[in-house]
Amino acid sequence: MGRQTILILDFGSQYTQLIARRVRENKVFSRIIPYNTPAKEIAALQPKGLILSGGPASVTDKKKRPLPDKGIFKLGVPILGICYGMQVITEMLGGKVRHTKEREFGKTELFIDDNRDLFSQVPGNFTCWASHGDYITKKPAGFMISSHTMNSPISSITHRQRKIYGVQFHPEVTHTEKGNQIISNFLFKVCGCLSRWTMQSFVKESIDNIKKTVGKKDKVVLGLSGGVDSSVAALLIHRAIGRNLRCIFIDNGVLRRDEPQQIKAVFRNMYHLNLDYVDRSKRFLERLKGITDPEEKRKVIGNEFVKVFEEEAEKVKGVKYLAQGTLYPDVIESISPTGAPSSRIKSHHNVGGLPAHMKLKLLEPLRDLFKDEVRQIGRVLSLPETILFRQPFPGPGLAIRIIGEVTRERLELLREVDRRVVEEIKKHGLYEQIWQSFAVLLPIKSVGVMGDERTYENVVALRCVTSLDGMTADWAKIPYEILERISNRIINEVKGVNRVVYDISSKPPATIEWE
């Protein structure tokens, strides 16, 4: 029996990924697809159910409203519409939706009118999270009203025979008290799913797929960075094809202190992987000379990485596949749900960067997983916790944590600062609680006094954030004593720094990295 899948049609909601995660938390596999995916393509995927996400559009705007293929309602597959998704169901099946200036936003008391199906095992009233300015004024024929609020007489609709449901609130957010029960009811009571999407099952399934795809003779190359994504991908592929995997670790000169030695110790000595260590630090630093624009730095490092990787990959005989640690958020964010061009915040280094002339096929065993799921896979594969819970580190490395030109001297200074930041965060048991903690070398100097003498030295910014997935983040409220300890160590122990500042910006509007 194949993998049971719930497909989520994305209408551009900020919560779409959250829906996917809630489904997976119930041990059912979920996949996000564009809202306008043809019904024939959906049918070919044989989903157990469809969820229509929310979205910023209004179905009352007939010129701009995104609508799915009407054929989805003839597939005989259970459907749950959330917020805009419910309005789509109403509009396309003969009901009426009206726009009003009086939005229902935030926490709202929901009253249950029918406690079967979606509302099985939930109380008669509870707090839910609403966010809409459109209201259902007439339900489609054959549907019944299953809940209401004080402001909205139709907060959810049900067609039990066709197994089509709609809710005007967001069960996927934590603010909705019984949201997970509602999603669980849809998955198990309506769709008939089984809880069998586990990381153990994923490992077994992936190894089988890699063996089938690659075969016994073809070889795979993988650019190993030492981060959790590429490390888990390497171990997974190694489990499947053994020595036919060749990992290439490129020292680009903008890594942290002792990073190359740590990678070689783990993957060569502990796991016995084929690992080529390639030191091209001098070459990268020469290319970066005189460059101060952050996007230009990323391009130079990315392009140079590809060139070096190509040179090394061509030395491997019989190579047919390029493996990458691409994750599901990378895949989702590369596709606009509405087909409109997305604004580039900063370029990514590992998505879509395969040169055509290399003529290698892509192997991305983690492309269906979120970051926390990758860590669970790493645990199943017995990856050391030093790597498993390593904080994310950008592809361009320290180059984008040095504001201005990247030089060998500035890199050495930042490495010394960075080492002390990490040591203190780990010492106080905060490393795994914080998403990222690092220092940024600023392009300014400040006046100071050390040993009764005037100094004019560098300023570093300390950046520590908390986050679930890196898409949004808040600055970490680290105790003052710890911040004081970090500052004192940096100023007293790192020659050339006389001032430390703390970044208290959240994402958005700021990004986690400074460049």
N, C-alpha and C positions, 0 to 999 in steps of 0.2 A: 504494500500500500504506500502511495507517495505522500509527500509532505502536505499536510492540511494548511491551507492559506486563506487568510482574510485580506482582501484587497481594499485599500483606502484610496478613494478618488479625491485628489487634492484640488481644492478650489482656492488655495492661497491663504489658508488660515495660519495664524501664528502658532496654533496648537496641533497642527497636523502630525508632526513628529511625536508629540505627546500621545496622540491616539495610538500610533504604532507601538509605542513603548508600553502603553497600558495593555494592549492585546498580548504582547510578548510576556508581560509579567504574569499573565494567566497561562503561560506555557503553550501559546498558540502562535504560529508564525504569521507575521503581517508584512505586507509590502505596499509601499506608496506608489501610485501611478498617476499620470496626468488625468484631470477630470474628463477630457475629451477622448480618451482611449476608446476606439471602436468596440462595440459590443461583441463582435466576432473574436477580437483579440482577447477580450476578457473571458469569453466562454472557453477559449483554447487553454487558458490558465487553470480552468476547473476550480474556481474558488469555492470555499464553503460559505462565504458571505461577503457582502460589500458594505463599506461604510463611506458615506458621503460627508466630507469634512465641512467645517464652517468656512467662511471667507469674507473678505471686505466688501464684495459687490452686493447689489440689491437686485432681486428678481423683478422688481418693478421698473428697472431701467432696461427696457427692451433692446436698446442699442448696444449696451456694454455688458449685459449679464452673461456669465459663462454657464452653459448648460451641457449636461452629458448626452451621450448617444441615447435616444429614447428606447433603443432596443434592450437596454439593461433591465427594464421592467418586464421583459418577456423571457428572461433567461431562467426564471423559476428559482433564482438564488435569493436568499434572505437579504434584505437591505435595511440599513439603519442610517437615517439622515440626521446630522447634528447641526443645529442652528441654521445656517444658510442651506445645508443639505436637506433639512426638513422643508424649507421654503421651496427648494427645487422640486422635491417630491410633490408638494401641494400644487405648485404652478403647472407642472407637466402632466399631472393626473386629474386636472379639472377643478381644483380648488381655487381659492382666491387669497392673494397676499396684498396687504396695504402698507404703505410707508407712513410713518408718523414721526414727528419731531420729538415725541416723548419716548426716549430710549429706555429700555429696561436693562440696566447695567449694574453689575456687581452682585452681591449676595441677595437672593430672593427666596421667599418661602414658597415651596412647591407642595401642592395638595394632590394626592393620588385619587383618581376616580375609578381606576381598574387595576387591581393589584396582581394581575396575571402577567405572564411573559416577562417583559422588561422590568416590571416593578414587583416581581415575586421576591418575597423575603425582605422587603423594605418597609419602613413605617409609613403610616398614612400621610405624614407631612414631614418634610426635612428641608434643610437649606441647600440651595443649588446656586451655581454661578451662571448668570445670564449676561449676554452682550449682544444686543440686537436693537435695531430701530424699525424693523418690519414685523408685522403681525399677521397671523393667519385669521382671516375674517370668515372664511368658509372652507370646511374640510372637503377633501375629494370624496366622491361617491364611494360607498362601501367601507369607509374608514370610521372609526369611533374615536371619541376624545378620551384619553386615558389619564390626563392630569391638567391642572390649571394653576395659575397664580392669581393674586388679587388684582393685577394689572392686565393679565392675559387669560381670557377664558379658554384658549386652546394652547396649552404648553407642550402637549405631545399627542400624537395620533397613532392609531394601530389598525392594520388590516391583517387580521389573524390568518385568514385563508391564504393570502398571497405572501404572508410573512414580510410585510413592508412596514417599517416603523419610523417615526420621526420625533425628535425631541428639540425643543426650542432653547434648551440650556446646554451647558458643556459638562458631560459626565466625566470627561478625561482629566479635568483639572482637580487639584486637591481641595479646592474650595467647595466642591459639590460633595456633601457628606457621604452619600451612598453611591457615588459615581462608579467605583470599581465593581460594586454588586450589579449595577445596571449593565455595564459592559460584559461582566461575567455571564449574566443572564442571556444576553444576546448571543454570546459565543457558544454556550453550552445548551441552554434550553431551546433557543431558536435555531441556531445553525447546526447543532449536534456535533460540535468539535470535541476533540479529546486533548487532555493536557499532556502533550508529549514533545513539545518543542523545548528541549533541554540542551545544555552545552555538551553533555556527554553524547547525545544523539547527533549533534552538529559535528563533533569531532569525527565520529565514525562515518557519517555521511560524507564529510569533506574528504577524508582520506580515500574513501572508495571512489569519489568523483575525480580526485587528482590522479589516482592510479589509472582510471579509465581514460582520462583525457590525455595524460602525458605518455602513458605506456611504459615499457621497460627499457627502451633504448634512448629516447629523446632526453635532452638535458634542459635544465631550467636555471636561469641566472636571476639573482635577487640583490638589489641594493640594500644592504643591511646598515641601518643607522644606529641601532642600539635602543631605539624607542620601543615601546610596547607593541605597536602595530607591526612593524617590520620583523620584530623578534618572534611574535606569535606566528606570523605568516611563515617565517623560516622554519620554526619547529614543526608546524603542521605539515608543510611540504616535505620536510626531512623524514617525518614519520611515514609518509606515503612512498617516497622514491629514494630515500637514503642518499648515497654518494652522488646520485645524478643531479643533485641540487648544488650549485656553486654560488656562494654568497660573496659579494664584493663590498668591502668596507672602504670608503674613500675618506681620507683625512683631508678636509678642505681648508684646514688652517684656522677655522673659526669655531672649533669645538671647545668644550670646557676642559678643565685641568684633568689629566690622566684618563680621559674618556677612551682613547684608542686601546690602552693597556687593559682596561676593564672589559671591553668588548672581546678582545682576543682571549682573555682568561676564561670568560664564560662560554663562548661559542666554539672555540678551538679545543680547550682543555676539558671542559665539563660535558659538552654535547657532541664533540668530535665532528663538527660540521666542516665541510670544505669551505674554508674562509680565506680569501685573498685580501691582505691588508695593503692598500695603495696610498702612499703618502704623496700628495700633490699640493701640500700647503703652500709651498713657495709659488707655484703656478697660479693658484687662486688669489693670493695676496698681490701678485703683480697685476692681475686683471682688475683688482679692486682699487688700485692706486689712483688717487685723485677723485674718486666717485663719492658724492655725498647724498645724492637723491636716493631715498629708500627703495623706490620701485626699481630703479636702475641697479641697485645692489642685488635685489632679488633676481632680476633677469640675468645679470652677469654670473651669479653663483649657480642659478638653475641651468643656464646654457652650458656653462663650463662643466657642471656635474654630468650633464648628458654626454658631452664630448669625451670626458674621461671614462665614463661608464661604457660608452660605445667601444672605445679603444680596448678596454679590458675584456668586455663581453666577446669581442671578435677573436680573442685568444682561446676561448673555450670551444673545443670541437664538439659538433653535434648539438649545439644549443638551438632550441626551437621556441622556447617560451621565456618571456620576461615576467617575473612575479613582482607584484606590488602589494603593499599593505593598505590599499584603498578601503575606507570604511563607508558605511551606509550614508552618514551625513554628507560625505564628499559627493556621493552619487546623487543624492536628493538635491543638493544645492547647485549642482551643475545643470539642473533642468528647471526652467521656470514653469510653474503650474499653469500659467496663463499664456505662455508662448511669447511673452514680452521680454525684451532684453533686461537683464538684471544689472544693477549698478555694481561695479567692481570695487570692493573695499581694498583688497590686496590680492595679489596673485598667489595661487597655491602651487607647490612644487611637485606634487605627485599625481595630479589628475590630468589625463589627456596629454602627457608629455612624451609620448612614444614617437620617435622619428620614423617616418614612413619607410626610409631606405633600410632600416634595420631588419625589416621583414620578420619580426618576431610576433608570436601570438601572445596576448595578455593572459596572465593567470592571476586572478584576484580572489583568493579563497575567503577573504573577510568582508567582501563588498556588501553582504547582507546584514552586517553586524553594527551595533552601536558600540561606543567606547567601553561602557561598563561590561558589555557582553564579551568583548575581546579580552578584558581582564579575567573574566570567568573562564574563558577558553585557556588562557595562560596558566591559570591555576590547575585546570584539568591536565595540562601538559607539564606540570611541575616546573614552570618557569620561576627562577629566583625572584623573591619579592623586591629586591633592589631594582630589578628591571620592570617587574609586574606593576609596581606602584610608582614608577619613575614619572615625575611630572612632565607634561608635554614640553618638547623643545623644538623650536622652529627649524625648518629645513635650512634657511640661511644662517642659522646659528647666532653667534655673538655679533655678527656683522650688523644685524638690525637692532642690537642692544647698545651699539655705539652710535650715537647721534653725530653725524659728520663722517669724515674720512676714517677708514679702517686701516690702521697701521699695526705693525708687530708690537710696538711699544704700548699702544692703547689696548691691544688685545691682552697682553700680559698683565696690565694693570687691572682690567676687568675680570680676568680669570681669578686673580687673587681676591678681589672683592666678592665675586660670585661664590668662591669656595667657603668664605666665612659666613655668607648669608645662608647657604645650604646647611652648613654644620650647625648653626644655631637653631634653625628651624627644625632640624632633625633632633637635636639635643633636647628640645622642649616638647617633643612629641606632636608637632604640628604638620609634619611633612605630608602625611596622607590625608589630613583634613583640608589642606589648602590645594587648590587646583594648580596654581603656579606661584612660585616665589623666586624672584630674581632681582638683579640690579641692572641699572641702565647708566651708561657713562654719558654725561651731558657735555655739550660743546662749549661750556662756559667754565670760568674759573672764579673763585671767590676769595676775598681777603679773610685771613684767619690769624690766630696767635698760637704758636706752639713753642714752649720753652722760652717765653719772654721775647720771642722773635716773631716778626710779621711774616706771614706766609701768603702766597698767592697760588692756590692749587685747585685741583679738579673737584667737581661736584658730582656725586652719584645719586640717582633716585632709586629708592627701594620700591618694588612693585610686588604686592602679594594680593591674590584674588581668590575668592571662593566661587565655585561653579559646579554644575552637574555635567555639562557637556561642552563648555567653552562657547556656546552660542550667545549666552548672556552671562554676566559675571558681576560680582560686587566686591568692593575692596574689603580685605580681611581685617577684622577688628582685633588685631594682635595686641596683647597686653603691653602697656607702656614699658614695663621692665625689660621685656624681650627686645623691643625696638631699641631701647637704650643700650642694651648689651650688644646688639648688632652694630649700632652706630659707633660705639666705643671701640669695638674690635677693628672695624674698618679704618677709622681715623688713626688709631694708635699703631696698627700693624701693617697697613698698606701705605707705603711711601708714595706721596703724590696726591692724596685725597685729604681735604680738610673740612668737607661738609657733606652731610647725608640728609636727603629729604624723603618724605613718604608720600606716595601717590595715592590720593583718596578719590579717584575717579572710577565710576562704574561703567560697564559695557551693556547697552549703549548709554551715553553717547560716545564715550571713548572706546578704543579697542584695548585688548589685553596687552599686546606688544605696543611699544611706542612707535615703531615703524612698520 
